Amino acid sequence: MTPLLSLSRLIDKVSTLVGKLTMWLILATTLISAGNALVRKFFNSSSNGLLEIQWYLFAGVFMLGASYGFLKNSHVRIDFISSKLSDRGRNWVDVVGIVAVLFPFCIIGISLGWPFFMQAFTSGEMSQNAGGLIRWPAYLLIPVGFALLMLQGVSELIKRLAFLTGNGPDVLNSEDTKSDEQKHLEALEAQAAAQLGGTK
């Protein structure tokens, strides 16, 4: 299990690096959007290329940031149900979900996205708008994003199995990986318990 945990840590580092770089795309999108709006307002001019780069960057945030979101446990969870399960139960749910849902979903995304990208790349497909951009960089985000998400899925699967076999901590119980909703729910439960204790 030790080599697998080392692989998991390496994947986590890659996802963290990509996630932190992705955060800069949000700033770039905001600055380009604001600049384009100002130029349009004050100089009555605009660029289709600048408009299109905004959605390229916006797509990059979601496609490339998904693996980092999975690492930080910020994806959607049904906390009402998962909070009722034992630690082992939550980890088993994740194992089944990663193997039966996430991996097939990522494989489908990669297998459909790669030919789509290759066709645009080899044909030199351009935007139909005057002054628009080439399309293949945006299409490339699809298979790359799914590949990164699947890679992070491998890391999360290793961590869940490590806990279930007694070879690692429960990362789902770590404060660093709890979602904001889960932390808020736990704070409310603690507050309610304190109030009930005070009324006795």
Secondary structure, DSSP 8 states (H G I E B T S, - for coil): -HHHHHHHHHHHHHHHHHHHHHHHHHHHHHHHHHHHHHHHHHHS---HHHHHHHHHHHHHHHHHHHHHHHHTT-S---HHHHTTS-HHHHHHHHHHHIIIIIHHHHHHHHHHHHHHHHHHHHHT-B-SSTT--BSHHHHHHHHHHHHHHHHHHHHHHHHHHHHHTTSS--GGG-TTTS-HHHHHHHHHHHHHHHHHHHH-
